[in-house]
Amino acid sequence: MPFDAPTQAVMKRAYEEAVDQLSGQSVRLDETTRRAMARAILCMTRLGERDPETLMRYAAFKARTMLMGLDE
């Protein structure tokens, strides 16, 4: 399912902000966690979410749950 350029920009911004937020909290993100964050944003976007703040928070939440071992 291709997304238009503005939607892709929102997704990219949300991902980058989530990484920045977690990096600011000294959280180290491995490749698996980064991919899970990207998939989380993709899934939420497919469901119709377009707010970058919501997407960013969901991606950061996904990363935290993976790092705590609650989600794999």
PDB file of N, H, CA, C and O in Angstrom:
ATOM      1  N   MET A   1       0.846  -1.173   0.000  1.00  0.00           N
ATOM      2  CA  MET A   1       0.000   0.000   0.000  1.00  0.00           C
ATOM      3  C   MET A   1       0.898   1.245   0.000  1.00  0.00           C
ATOM      4  O   MET A   1       1.474   1.592   1.031  1.00  0.00           O
ATOM      5  N   PRO A   2       1.015   1.894  -1.121  1.00  0.00           N
ATOM      6  CA  PRO A   2       1.867   3.090  -1.183  1.00  0.00           C
ATOM      7  C   PRO A   2       1.192   4.287  -0.504  1.00  0.00           C
ATOM      8  O   PRO A   2      -0.031   4.425  -0.517  1.00  0.00           O
ATOM      9  N   PHE A   3       2.017   5.133   0.081  1.00  0.00           N
ATOM     10  H   PHE A   3       3.011   5.021   0.091  1.00  0.00           H
ATOM     11  CA  PHE A   3       1.523   6.343   0.735  1.00  0.00           C
ATOM     12  C   PHE A   3       1.977   7.554  -0.062  1.00  0.00           C
ATOM     13  O   PHE A   3       3.018   7.523  -0.718  1.00  0.00           O
ATOM     14  N   ASP A   4       1.192   8.616  -0.002  1.00  0.00           N
ATOM     15  H   ASP A   4       0.346   8.642   0.530  1.00  0.00           H
ATOM     16  CA  ASP A   4       1.579   9.838  -0.696  1.00  0.00           C
ATOM     17  C   ASP A   4       2.746  10.508   0.032  1.00  0.00           C
ATOM     18  O   ASP A   4       3.065  10.154   1.167  1.00  0.00           O
ATOM     19  N   ALA A   5       3.369  11.466  -0.621  1.00  0.00           N
ATOM     20  H   ALA A   5       3.110  11.754  -1.543  1.00  0.00           H
ATOM     21  CA  ALA A   5       4.567  12.115  -0.080  1.00  0.00           C
ATOM     22  C   ALA A   5       4.330  12.777   1.280  1.00  0.00           C
ATOM     23  O   ALA A   5       5.176  12.634   2.163  1.00  0.00           O
ATOM     24  N   PRO A   6       3.213  13.498   1.493  1.00  0.00           N
ATOM     25  CA  PRO A   6       3.000  14.096   2.813  1.00  0.00           C
ATOM     26  C   PRO A   6       2.879  13.057   3.930  1.00  0.00           C
ATOM     27  O   PRO A   6       3.372  13.273   5.037  1.00  0.00           O
ATOM     28  N   THR A   7       2.228  11.938   3.639  1.00  0.00           N
ATOM     29  H   THR A   7       1.828  11.763   2.739  1.00  0.00           H
ATOM     30  CA  THR A   7       2.085  10.883   4.638  1.00  0.00           C
ATOM     31  C   THR A   7       3.442  10.249   4.930  1.00  0.00           C
ATOM     32  O   THR A   7       3.751   9.955   6.085  1.00  0.00           O
ATOM     33  N   GLN A   8       4.248  10.037   3.904  1.00  0.00           N
ATOM     34  H   GLN A   8       3.997  10.276   2.965  1.00  0.00           H
ATOM     35  CA  GLN A   8       5.586   9.501   4.106  1.00  0.00           C
ATOM     36  C   GLN A   8       6.430  10.443   4.960  1.00  0.00           C
ATOM     37  O   GLN A   8       7.210  10.001   5.803  1.00  0.00           O
ATOM     38  N   ALA A   9       6.267  11.738   4.734  1.00  0.00           N
ATOM     39  H   ALA A   9       5.634  12.098   4.049  1.00  0.00           H
ATOM     40  CA  ALA A   9       7.008  12.722   5.528  1.00  0.00           C
ATOM     41  C   ALA A   9       6.591  12.664   6.993  1.00  0.00           C
ATOM     42  O   ALA A   9       7.436  12.774   7.881  1.00  0.00           O
ATOM     43  N   VAL A  10       5.297  12.493   7.252  1.00  0.00           N
ATOM     44  H   VAL A  10       4.611  12.404   6.531  1.00  0.00           H
ATOM     45  CA  VAL A  10       4.797  12.384   8.623  1.00  0.00           C
ATOM     46  C   VAL A  10       5.371  11.137   9.282  1.00  0.00           C
ATOM     47  O   VAL A  10       5.798  11.179  10.436  1.00  0.00           O
ATOM     48  N   MET A  11       5.382  10.036   8.551  1.00  0.00           N
ATOM     49  H   MET A  11       5.035  10.003   7.614  1.00  0.00           H
ATOM     50  CA  MET A  11       5.912   8.785   9.094  1.00  0.00           C
ATOM     51  C   MET A  11       7.401   8.918   9.416  1.00  0.00           C
ATOM     52  O   MET A  11       7.855   8.470  10.469  1.00  0.00           O
ATOM     53  N   LYS A  12       8.150   9.529   8.513  1.00  0.00           N
ATOM     54  H   LYS A  12       7.781   9.893   7.658  1.00  0.00           H
ATOM     55  CA  LYS A  12       9.586   9.708   8.734  1.00  0.00           C
ATOM     56  C   LYS A  12       9.837  10.610   9.932  1.00  0.00           C
ATOM     57  O   LYS A  12      10.702  10.330  10.762  1.00  0.00           O
ATOM     58  N   ARG A  13       9.078  11.689  10.017  1.00  0.00           N
ATOM     59  H   ARG A  13       8.375  11.917   9.344  1.00  0.00           H
ATOM     60  CA  ARG A  13       9.231  12.620  11.141  1.00  0.00           C
ATOM     61  C   ARG A  13       8.929  11.926  12.466  1.00  0.00           C
ATOM     62  O   ARG A  13       9.655  12.106  13.444  1.00  0.00           O
ATOM     63  N   ALA A  14       7.861  11.136  12.497  1.00  0.00           N
ATOM     64  H   ALA A  14       7.272  10.990  11.702  1.00  0.00           H
ATOM     65  CA  ALA A  14       7.485  10.423  13.720  1.00  0.00           C
ATOM     66  C   ALA A  14       8.580   9.454  14.140  1.00  0.00           C
ATOM     67  O   ALA A  14       8.909   9.359  15.322  1.00  0.00           O
ATOM     68  N   TYR A  15       9.142   8.736  13.178  1.00  0.00           N
ATOM     69  H   TYR A  15       8.875   8.813  12.217  1.00  0.00           H
ATOM     70  CA  TYR A  15      10.214   7.783  13.479  1.00  0.00           C
ATOM     71  C   TYR A  15      11.438   8.507  14.031  1.00  0.00           C
ATOM     72  O   TYR A  15      11.991   8.108  15.056  1.00  0.00           O
ATOM     73  N   GLU A  16      11.853   9.559  13.357  1.00  0.00           N
ATOM     74  H   GLU A  16      11.403   9.882  12.524  1.00  0.00           H
ATOM     75  CA  GLU A  16      13.035  10.304  13.794  1.00  0.00           C
ATOM     76  C   GLU A  16      12.836  10.921  15.176  1.00  0.00           C
ATOM     77  O   GLU A  16      13.756  10.920  15.993  1.00  0.00           O
ATOM     78  N   GLU A  17      11.644  11.446  15.442  1.00  0.00           N
ATOM     79  H   GLU A  17      10.896  11.447  14.778  1.00  0.00           H
ATOM     80  CA  GLU A  17      11.372  12.031  16.753  1.00  0.00           C
ATOM     81  C   GLU A  17      11.366  10.968  17.847  1.00  0.00           C
ATOM     82  O   GLU A  17      11.818  11.221  18.964  1.00  0.00           O
ATOM     83  N   ALA A  18      10.854   9.774  17.528  1.00  0.00           N
ATOM     84  H   ALA A  18      10.487   9.568  16.621  1.00  0.00           H
ATOM     85  CA  ALA A  18      10.853   8.691  18.513  1.00  0.00           C
ATOM     86  C   ALA A  18      12.289   8.269  18.834  1.00  0.00           C
ATOM     87  O   ALA A  18      12.627   8.049  19.997  1.00  0.00           O
ATOM     88  N   VAL A  19      13.124   8.157  17.813  1.00  0.00           N
ATOM     89  H   VAL A  19      12.850   8.335  16.868  1.00  0.00           H
ATOM     90  CA  VAL A  19      14.524   7.797  18.027  1.00  0.00           C
ATOM     91  C   VAL A  19      15.211   8.888  18.849  1.00  0.00           C
ATOM     92  O   VAL A  19      15.949   8.586  19.786  1.00  0.00           O
ATOM     93  N   ASP A  20      14.973  10.141  18.505  1.00  0.00           N
ATOM     94  H   ASP A  20      14.373  10.386  17.744  1.00  0.00           H
ATOM     95  CA  ASP A  20      15.574  11.252  19.248  1.00  0.00           C
ATOM     96  C   ASP A  20      15.130  11.247  20.710  1.00  0.00           C
ATOM     97  O   ASP A  20      15.940  11.446  21.616  1.00  0.00           O
ATOM     98  N   GLN A  21      13.843  11.017  20.927  1.00  0.00           N
ATOM     99  H   GLN A  21      13.185  10.855  20.192  1.00  0.00           H
ATOM    100  CA  GLN A  21      13.320  11.002  22.292  1.00  0.00           C
ATOM    101  C   GLN A  21      13.994   9.903  23.116  1.00  0.00           C
ATOM    102  O   GLN A  21      14.424  10.145  24.244  1.00  0.00           O
ATOM    103  N   LEU A  22      14.083   8.720  22.563  1.00  0.00           N
ATOM    104  H   LEU A  22      13.733   8.523  21.647  1.00  0.00           H
ATOM    105  CA  LEU A  22      14.677   7.605  23.286  1.00  0.00           C
ATOM    106  C   LEU A  22      16.185   7.798  23.466  1.00  0.00           C
ATOM    107  O   LEU A  22      16.736   7.455  24.512  1.00  0.00           O
ATOM    108  N   SER A  23      16.839   8.340  22.460  1.00  0.00           N
ATOM    109  H   SER A  23      16.391   8.619  21.611  1.00  0.00           H
ATOM    110  CA  SER A  23      18.277   8.621  22.575  1.00  0.00           C
ATOM    111  C   SER A  23      18.536   9.653  23.661  1.00  0.00           C
ATOM    112  O   SER A  23      19.531   9.567  24.380  1.00  0.00           O
ATOM    113  N   GLY A  24      17.651  10.618  23.781  1.00  0.00           N
ATOM    114  H   GLY A  24      16.842  10.688  23.197  1.00  0.00           H
ATOM    115  CA  GLY A  24      17.764  11.629  24.829  1.00  0.00           C
ATOM    116  C   GLY A  24      17.611  11.043  26.216  1.00  0.00           C
ATOM    117  O   GLY A  24      18.052  11.636  27.200  1.00  0.00           O
ATOM    118  N   GLN A  25      16.986   9.877  26.296  1.00  0.00           N
ATOM    119  H   GLN A  25      16.628   9.395  25.496  1.00  0.00           H
ATOM    120  CA  GLN A  25      16.809   9.187  27.573  1.00  0.00           C
ATOM    121  C   GLN A  25      17.870   8.102  27.746  1.00  0.00           C
ATOM    122  O   GLN A  25      17.748   7.227  28.604  1.00  0.00           O
ATOM    123  N   SER A  26      18.906   8.173  26.922  1.00  0.00           N
ATOM    124  H   SER A  26      19.005   8.884  26.226  1.00  0.00           H
ATOM    125  CA  SER A  26      20.022   7.218  26.960  1.00  0.00           C
ATOM    126  C   SER A  26      19.591   5.781  26.701  1.00  0.00           C
ATOM    127  O   SER A  26      20.158   4.846  27.267  1.00  0.00           O
ATOM    128  N   VAL A  27      18.596   5.608  25.853  1.00  0.00           N
ATOM    129  H   VAL A  27      18.135   6.367  25.394  1.00  0.00           H
ATOM    130  CA  VAL A  27      18.137   4.269  25.477  1.00  0.00           C
ATOM    131  C   VAL A  27      18.874   3.867  24.200  1.00  0.00           C
ATOM    132  O   VAL A  27      18.850   4.591  23.205  1.00  0.00           O
ATOM    133  N   ARG A  28      19.521   2.717  24.239  1.00  0.00           N
ATOM    134  H   ARG A  28      19.540   2.128  25.047  1.00  0.00           H
ATOM    135  CA  ARG A  28      20.217   2.218  23.050  1.00  0.00           C
ATOM    136  C   ARG A  28      19.258   1.360  22.251  1.00  0.00           C
ATOM    137  O   ARG A  28      18.635   0.438  22.777  1.00  0.00           O
ATOM    138  N   LEU A  29      19.150   1.679  20.971  1.00  0.00           N
ATOM    139  H   LEU A  29      19.656   2.428  20.543  1.00  0.00           H
ATOM    140  CA  LEU A  29      18.219   0.973  20.099  1.00  0.00           C
ATOM    141  C   LEU A  29      18.986   0.082  19.135  1.00  0.00           C
ATOM    142  O   LEU A  29      19.813   0.559  18.357  1.00  0.00           O
ATOM    143  N   ASP A  30      18.706  -1.211  19.190  1.00  0.00           N
ATOM    144  H   ASP A  30      18.034  -1.599  19.821  1.00  0.00           H
ATOM    145  CA  ASP A  30      19.323  -2.108  18.226  1.00  0.00           C
ATOM    146  C   ASP A  30      18.475  -2.127  16.947  1.00  0.00           C
ATOM    147  O   ASP A  30      17.396  -1.536  16.895  1.00  0.00           O
ATOM    148  N   GLU A  31      18.974  -2.802  15.943  1.00  0.00           N
ATOM    149  H   GLU A  31      19.850  -3.281  15.986  1.00  0.00           H
ATOM    150  CA  GLU A  31      18.296  -2.815  14.642  1.00  0.00           C
ATOM    151  C   GLU A  31      16.901  -3.443  14.730  1.00  0.00           C
ATOM    152  O   GLU A  31      15.970  -2.974  14.076  1.00  0.00           O
ATOM    153  N   THR A  32      16.755  -4.490  15.525  1.00  0.00           N
ATOM    154  H   THR A  32      17.511  -4.872  16.056  1.00  0.00           H
ATOM    155  CA  THR A  32      15.455  -5.145  15.674  1.00  0.00           C
ATOM    156  C   THR A  32      14.431  -4.189  16.270  1.00  0.00           C
ATOM    157  O   THR A  32      13.287  -4.138  15.816  1.00  0.00           O
ATOM    158  N   THR A  33      14.833  -3.441  17.273  1.00  0.00           N
ATOM    159  H   THR A  33      15.761  -3.482  17.641  1.00  0.00           H
ATOM    160  CA  THR A  33      13.925  -2.487  17.910  1.00  0.00           C
ATOM    161  C   THR A  33      13.577  -1.359  16.950  1.00  0.00           C
ATOM    162  O   THR A  33      12.427  -0.923  16.900  1.00  0.00           O
ATOM    163  N   ARG A  34      14.545  -0.886  16.196  1.00  0.00           N
ATOM    164  H   ARG A  34      15.479  -1.240  16.236  1.00  0.00           H
ATOM    165  CA  ARG A  34      14.284   0.177  15.216  1.00  0.00           C
ATOM    166  C   ARG A  34      13.299  -0.289  14.144  1.00  0.00           C
ATOM    167  O   ARG A  34      12.412   0.458  13.733  1.00  0.00           O
ATOM    168  N   ARG A  35      13.466  -1.518  13.703  1.00  0.00           N
ATOM    169  H   ARG A  35      14.187  -2.125  14.036  1.00  0.00           H
ATOM    170  CA  ARG A  35      12.532  -2.057  12.705  1.00  0.00           C
ATOM    171  C   ARG A  35      11.127  -2.201  13.291  1.00  0.00           C
ATOM    172  O   ARG A  35      10.139  -1.926  12.611  1.00  0.00           O
ATOM    173  N   ALA A  36      11.041  -2.624  14.530  1.00  0.00           N
ATOM    174  H   ALA A  36      11.844  -2.847  15.083  1.00  0.00           H
ATOM    175  CA  ALA A  36       9.734  -2.750  15.182  1.00  0.00           C
ATOM    176  C   ALA A  36       9.057  -1.394  15.302  1.00  0.00           C
ATOM    177  O   ALA A  36       7.844  -1.276  15.133  1.00  0.00           O
ATOM    178  N   MET A  37       9.854  -0.373  15.595  1.00  0.00           N
ATOM    179  H   MET A  37      10.840  -0.469  15.732  1.00  0.00           H
ATOM    180  CA  MET A  37       9.299   0.981  15.667  1.00  0.00           C
ATOM    181  C   MET A  37       8.756   1.410  14.298  1.00  0.00           C
ATOM    182  O   MET A  37       7.668   1.977  14.204  1.00  0.00           O
ATOM    183  N   ALA A  38       9.515   1.136  13.257  1.00  0.00           N
ATOM    184  H   ALA A  38      10.399   0.674  13.333  1.00  0.00           H
ATOM    185  CA  ALA A  38       9.068   1.494  11.904  1.00  0.00           C
ATOM    186  C   ALA A  38       7.798   0.732  11.537  1.00  0.00           C
ATOM    187  O   ALA A  38       6.878   1.298  10.947  1.00  0.00           O
ATOM    188  N   ARG A  39       7.748  -0.561  11.889  1.00  0.00           N
ATOM    189  H   ARG A  39       8.495  -1.022  12.369  1.00  0.00           H
ATOM    190  CA  ARG A  39       6.526  -1.353  11.618  1.00  0.00           C
ATOM    191  C   ARG A  39       5.336  -0.823  12.393  1.00  0.00           C
ATOM    192  O   ARG A  39       4.219  -0.799  11.877  1.00  0.00           O
ATOM    193  N   ALA A  40       5.564  -0.398  13.628  1.00  0.00           N
ATOM    194  H   ALA A  40       6.471  -0.418  14.047  1.00  0.00           H
ATOM    195  CA  ALA A  40       4.471   0.154  14.433  1.00  0.00           C
ATOM    196  C   ALA A  40       3.905   1.404  13.780  1.00  0.00           C
ATOM    197  O   ALA A  40       2.688   1.581  13.714  1.00  0.00           O
ATOM    198  N   ILE A  41       4.789   2.270  13.297  1.00  0.00           N
ATOM    199  H   ILE A  41       5.777   2.126  13.350  1.00  0.00           H
ATOM    200  CA  ILE A  41       4.326   3.481  12.610  1.00  0.00           C
ATOM    201  C   ILE A  41       3.582   3.109  11.339  1.00  0.00           C
ATOM    202  O   ILE A  41       2.533   3.683  11.047  1.00  0.00           O
ATOM    203  N   LEU A  42       4.107   2.161  10.584  1.00  0.00           N
ATOM    204  H   LEU A  42       4.959   1.695  10.821  1.00  0.00           H
ATOM    205  CA  LEU A  42       3.457   1.726   9.356  1.00  0.00           C
ATOM    206  C   LEU A  42       2.056   1.181   9.638  1.00  0.00           C
ATOM    207  O   LEU A  42       1.100   1.529   8.944  1.00  0.00           O
ATOM    208  N   CYS A  43       1.936   0.334  10.647  1.00  0.00           N
ATOM    209  H   CYS A  43       2.712   0.051  11.211  1.00  0.00           H
ATOM    210  CA  CYS A  43       0.627  -0.246  10.991  1.00  0.00           C
ATOM    211  C   CYS A  43      -0.377   0.824  11.417  1.00  0.00           C
ATOM    212  O   CYS A  43      -1.530   0.817  10.984  1.00  0.00           O
ATOM    213  N   MET A  44       0.071   1.730  12.261  1.00  0.00           N
ATOM    214  H   MET A  44       1.007   1.736  12.613  1.00  0.00           H
ATOM    215  CA  MET A  44      -0.835   2.801  12.718  1.00  0.00           C
ATOM    216  C   MET A  44      -1.251   3.698  11.550  1.00  0.00           C
ATOM    217  O   MET A  44      -2.390   4.163  11.499  1.00  0.00           O
ATOM    218  N   THR A  45      -0.338   3.940  10.621  1.00  0.00           N
ATOM    219  H   THR A  45       0.587   3.562  10.662  1.00  0.00           H
ATOM    220  CA  THR A  45      -0.661   4.763   9.459  1.00  0.00           C
ATOM    221  C   THR A  45      -1.661   4.050   8.567  1.00  0.00           C
ATOM    222  O   THR A  45      -2.589   4.665   8.043  1.00  0.00           O
ATOM    223  N   ARG A  46      -1.469   2.760   8.399  1.00  0.00           N
ATOM    224  H   ARG A  46      -0.715   2.260   8.825  1.00  0.00           H
ATOM    225  CA  ARG A  46      -2.437   1.981   7.603  1.00  0.00           C
ATOM    226  C   ARG A  46      -3.828   2.011   8.224  1.00  0.00           C
ATOM    227  O   ARG A  46      -4.833   1.935   7.518  1.00  0.00           O
ATOM    228  N   LEU A  47      -3.878   2.124   9.554  1.00  0.00           N
ATOM    229  H   LEU A  47      -3.061   2.185  10.128  1.00  0.00           H
ATOM    230  CA  LEU A  47      -5.170   2.208  10.243  1.00  0.00           C
ATOM    231  C   LEU A  47      -5.774   3.607  10.194  1.00  0.00           C
ATOM    232  O   LEU A  47      -6.886   3.831  10.673  1.00  0.00           O
ATOM    233  N   GLY A  48      -5.030   4.551   9.608  1.00  0.00           N
ATOM    234  H   GLY A  48      -4.127   4.369   9.218  1.00  0.00           H
ATOM    235  CA  GLY A  48      -5.587   5.881   9.413  1.00  0.00           C
ATOM    236  C   GLY A  48      -5.005   6.972  10.292  1.00  0.00           C
ATOM    237  O   GLY A  48      -5.403   8.131  10.174  1.00  0.00           O
ATOM    238  N   GLU A  49      -4.075   6.632  11.167  1.00  0.00           N
ATOM    239  H   GLU A  49      -3.751   5.691  11.263  1.00  0.00           H
ATOM    240  CA  GLU A  49      -3.484   7.656  12.040  1.00  0.00           C
ATOM    241  C   GLU A  49      -2.531   8.525  11.233  1.00  0.00           C
ATOM    242  O   GLU A  49      -1.689   8.013  10.495  1.00  0.00           O
ATOM    243  N   ARG A  50      -2.665   9.845  11.374  1.00  0.00           N
ATOM    244  H   ARG A  50      -3.349  10.261  11.974  1.00  0.00           H
ATOM    245  CA  ARG A  50      -1.792  10.759  10.641  1.00  0.00           C
ATOM    246  C   ARG A  50      -1.125  11.802  11.537  1.00  0.00           C
ATOM    247  O   ARG A  50      -0.368  12.643  11.052  1.00  0.00           O
ATOM    248  N   ASP A  51      -1.399  11.749  12.827  1.00  0.00           N
ATOM    249  H   ASP A  51      -2.014  11.066  13.220  1.00  0.00           H
ATOM    250  CA  ASP A  51      -0.811  12.716  13.750  1.00  0.00           C
ATOM    251  C   ASP A  51       0.606  12.266  14.094  1.00  0.00           C
ATOM    252  O   ASP A  51       0.780  11.199  14.683  1.00  0.00           O
ATOM    253  N   PRO A  52       1.628  13.058  13.737  1.00  0.00           N
ATOM    254  CA  PRO A  52       3.001  12.623  13.993  1.00  0.00           C
ATOM    255  C   PRO A  52       3.304  12.422  15.474  1.00  0.00           C
ATOM    256  O   PRO A  52       4.109  11.560  15.826  1.00  0.00           O
ATOM    257  N   GLU A  53       2.675  13.199  16.339  1.00  0.00           N
ATOM    258  H   GLU A  53       2.021  13.899  16.053  1.00  0.00           H
ATOM    259  CA  GLU A  53       2.905  13.048  17.784  1.00  0.00           C
ATOM    260  C   GLU A  53       2.392  11.690  18.273  1.00  0.00           C
ATOM    261  O   GLU A  53       3.063  11.015  19.054  1.00  0.00           O
ATOM    262  N   THR A  54       1.229  11.302  17.822  1.00  0.00           N
ATOM    263  H   THR A  54       0.684  11.851  17.187  1.00  0.00           H
ATOM    264  CA  THR A  54       0.664  10.004  18.203  1.00  0.00           C
ATOM    265  C   THR A  54       1.522   8.863  17.659  1.00  0.00           C
ATOM    266  O   THR A  54       1.804   7.898  18.370  1.00  0.00           O
ATOM    267  N   LEU A  55       1.931   8.977  16.412  1.00  0.00           N
ATOM    268  H   LEU A  55       1.703   9.761  15.835  1.00  0.00           H
ATOM    269  CA  LEU A  55       2.785   7.946  15.814  1.00  0.00           C
ATOM    270  C   LEU A  55       4.111   7.834  16.553  1.00  0.00           C
ATOM    271  O   LEU A  55       4.599   6.731  16.798  1.00  0.00           O
ATOM    272  N   MET A  56       4.692   8.973  16.907  1.00  0.00           N
ATOM    273  H   MET A  56       4.296   9.870  16.708  1.00  0.00           H
ATOM    274  CA  MET A  56       5.962   8.987  17.626  1.00  0.00           C
ATOM    275  C   MET A  56       5.811   8.322  18.988  1.00  0.00           C
ATOM    276  O   MET A  56       6.647   7.511  19.385  1.00  0.00           O
ATOM    277  N   ARG A  57       4.760   8.662  19.689  1.00  0.00           N
ATOM    278  H   ARG A  57       4.080   9.322  19.367  1.00  0.00           H
ATOM    279  CA  ARG A  57       4.548   8.072  21.020  1.00  0.00           C
ATOM    280  C   ARG A  57       4.334   6.568  20.939  1.00  0.00           C
ATOM    281  O   ARG A  57       4.840   5.820  21.775  1.00  0.00           O
ATOM    282  N   TYR A  58       3.586   6.123  19.932  1.00  0.00           N
ATOM    283  H   TYR A  58       3.175   6.731  19.253  1.00  0.00           H
ATOM    284  CA  TYR A  58       3.344   4.691  19.791  1.00  0.00           C
ATOM    285  C   TYR A  58       4.647   3.953  19.465  1.00  0.00           C
ATOM    286  O   TYR A  58       4.900   2.875  20.002  1.00  0.00           O
ATOM    287  N   ALA A  59       5.471   4.531  18.589  1.00  0.00           N
ATOM    288  H   ALA A  59       5.265   5.407  18.152  1.00  0.00           H
ATOM    289  CA  ALA A  59       6.748   3.898  18.249  1.00  0.00           C
ATOM    290  C   ALA A  59       7.661   3.833  19.467  1.00  0.00           C
ATOM    291  O   ALA A  59       8.322   2.819  19.693  1.00  0.00           O
ATOM    292  N   ALA A  60       7.703   4.898  20.247  1.00  0.00           N
ATOM    293  H   ALA A  60       7.166   5.722  20.063  1.00  0.00           H
ATOM    294  CA  ALA A  60       8.529   4.908  21.458  1.00  0.00           C
ATOM    295  C   ALA A  60       8.004   3.882  22.467  1.00  0.00           C
ATOM    296  O   ALA A  60       8.787   3.200  23.128  1.00  0.00           O
ATOM    297  N   PHE A  61       6.687   3.778  22.582  1.00  0.00           N
ATOM    298  H   PHE A  61       6.051   4.332  22.046  1.00  0.00           H
ATOM    299  CA  PHE A  61       6.085   2.785  23.473  1.00  0.00           C
ATOM    300  C   PHE A  61       6.469   1.366  23.025  1.00  0.00           C
ATOM    301  O   PHE A  61       6.813   0.517  23.848  1.00  0.00           O
ATOM    302  N   LYS A  62       6.404   1.128  21.729  1.00  0.00           N
ATOM    303  H   LYS A  62       6.124   1.817  21.060  1.00  0.00           H
ATOM    304  CA  LYS A  62       6.764  -0.179  21.188  1.00  0.00           C
ATOM    305  C   LYS A  62       8.211  -0.515  21.532  1.00  0.00           C
ATOM    306  O   LYS A  62       8.513  -1.637  21.939  1.00  0.00           O
ATOM    307  N   ALA A  63       9.102   0.456  21.369  1.00  0.00           N
ATOM    308  H   ALA A  63       8.857   1.367  21.039  1.00  0.00           H
ATOM    309  CA  ALA A  63      10.514   0.231  21.685  1.00  0.00           C
ATOM    310  C   ALA A  63      10.700  -0.078  23.161  1.00  0.00           C
ATOM    311  O   ALA A  63      11.438  -0.995  23.519  1.00  0.00           O
ATOM    312  N   ARG A  64      10.034   0.682  24.014  1.00  0.00           N
ATOM    313  H   ARG A  64       9.434   1.428  23.723  1.00  0.00           H
ATOM    314  CA  ARG A  64      10.185   0.451  25.458  1.00  0.00           C
ATOM    315  C   ARG A  64       9.691  -0.929  25.863  1.00  0.00           C
ATOM    316  O   ARG A  64      10.337  -1.610  26.660  1.00  0.00           O
ATOM    317  N   THR A  65       8.551  -1.348  25.322  1.00  0.00           N
ATOM    318  H   THR A  65       8.026  -0.795  24.675  1.00  0.00           H
ATOM    319  CA  THR A  65       8.031  -2.668  25.686  1.00  0.00           C
ATOM    320  C   THR A  65       8.954  -3.772  25.199  1.00  0.00           C
ATOM    321  O   THR A  65       9.123  -4.784  25.878  1.00  0.00           O
ATOM    322  N   MET A  66       9.553  -3.587  24.030  1.00  0.00           N
ATOM    323  H   MET A  66       9.416  -2.764  23.478  1.00  0.00           H
ATOM    324  CA  MET A  66      10.504  -4.591  23.529  1.00  0.00           C
ATOM    325  C   MET A  66      11.742  -4.638  24.418  1.00  0.00           C
ATOM    326  O   MET A  66      12.225  -5.717  24.763  1.00  0.00           O
ATOM    327  N   LEU A  67      12.248  -3.478  24.785  1.00  0.00           N
ATOM    328  H   LEU A  67      11.855  -2.602  24.505  1.00  0.00           H
ATOM    329  CA  LEU A  67      13.470  -3.427  25.590  1.00  0.00           C
ATOM    330  C   LEU A  67      13.254  -3.959  27.005  1.00  0.00           C
ATOM    331  O   LEU A  67      14.193  -4.444  27.636  1.00  0.00           O
ATOM    332  N   MET A  68      12.025  -3.870  27.505  1.00  0.00           N
ATOM    333  H   MET A  68      11.262  -3.475  26.993  1.00  0.00           H
ATOM    334  CA  MET A  68      11.723  -4.405  28.833  1.00  0.00           C
ATOM    335  C   MET A  68      11.381  -5.886  28.762  1.00  0.00           C
ATOM    336  O   MET A  68      11.183  -6.531  29.792  1.00  0.00           O
ATOM    337  N   GLY A  69      11.310  -6.431  27.542  1.00  0.00           N
ATOM    338  H   GLY A  69      11.470  -5.908  26.705  1.00  0.00           H
ATOM    339  CA  GLY A  69      11.021  -7.843  27.387  1.00  0.00           C
ATOM    340  C   GLY A  69       9.544  -8.169  27.446  1.00  0.00           C
ATOM    341  O   GLY A  69       9.181  -9.336  27.594  1.00  0.00           O
ATOM    342  N   LEU A  70       8.685  -7.173  27.335  1.00  0.00           N
ATOM    343  H   LEU A  70       8.980  -6.225  27.215  1.00  0.00           H
ATOM    344  CA  LEU A  70       7.253  -7.405  27.384  1.00  0.00           C
ATOM    345  C   LEU A  70       6.667  -7.743  26.006  1.00  0.00           C
ATOM    346  O   LEU A  70       5.571  -8.294  25.901  1.00  0.00           O
ATOM    347  N   ASP A  71       7.411  -7.406  24.970  1.00  0.00           N
ATOM    348  H   ASP A  71       8.301  -6.959  25.055  1.00  0.00           H
ATOM    349  CA  ASP A  71       6.949  -7.637  23.610  1.00  0.00           C
ATOM    350  C   ASP A  71       8.142  -8.049  22.767  1.00  0.00           C
ATOM    351  O   ASP A  71       9.210  -7.443  22.857  1.00  0.00           O
ATOM    352  N   GLU A  72       7.971  -9.062  21.961  1.00  0.00           N
ATOM    353  H   GLU A  72       7.104  -9.555  21.887  1.00  0.00           H
ATOM    354  CA  GLU A  72       9.096  -9.515  21.118  1.00  0.00           C
ATOM    355  C   GLU A  72       8.646  -9.772  19.727  1.00  0.00           C
ATOM    356  O   GLU A  72       9.451 -10.159  18.880  1.00  0.00           O
TER     357      GLU A  72
END
